[in-house]
Every structure is written in C-alpha cells, then in structure tokens.
C-alpha cells in the first residue's frame, strides 16, 4: 500500500515534523489542527468559540484537499485545555457536521501548542 501526503494552503502549514494529512488507501489520517489562521499562521482572536470554529475550518480544508468532506470523517479526537468548553465544541460541531456524527473522544490536557485551547485530529474514509 502506498501513502500520499495531503497538503493545502487553506489550512495552516505544519509547524513541526509532520504532514497535514496522510492518505493510505481510502483512509486519510488528519493531523491535529489548532486554531491558526492559514495566511498569518497566528492564533485567531475572539475566545474559545472562535478557536473551535477556526479548527473546524482547518479540518474541513484538509478534508477537501484529500478529496472528501467533513461528512466522511469516521473518528475525531478533541483535545481541550478546559473540558468545560466541551459543550461549545458540541454546538459548533453540529453546525459543521450533520448526523450521523463520527465516533469521537474528548481529552482534557494541560497545554497545547502556541497556548491554544483546542486541537482536533480526525480519520476520514473516502468513497472508492
């Protein structure tokens, strides 16, 4: 099986030794996206809801670069520095992804890169 690197300028460039996403067969593994503006590479302003929206925009852009869309995500992992923000993740997610929702985990952690409050990674399965 070969792997293909997915990259788009519509999502933030990688800030480390990783790819935005990797496709293996029909499965795309999307690296954790944080709320960076892809043009400025700066953290978006406006609080946690703005950060969550930017993350979903970034994940959406990577899905599209892979030839898919958010509805094809089968698994997401949400990392939050404050699990009290989980209801906001649910509200925003429902605006971006319709039911049936993907499998998902939420993990509370002490810190994220660049001091952001949220990071989301996902697994996308493309149609044949």
Buried (B, 14 or more C-beta within 10 A) or exposed (E): EEEEEBBBEBBBEEEEEEBBBBBEEEBBBBBBBBBBBBEEEEBBEEEBBBBBBBBBBBBBBBBBBBBBEBBBBEBBBBBBBEEEBBEBBBEBBEEBBEEEEBEBEBEEEEEBEEEBBBBBBBBBBBEE
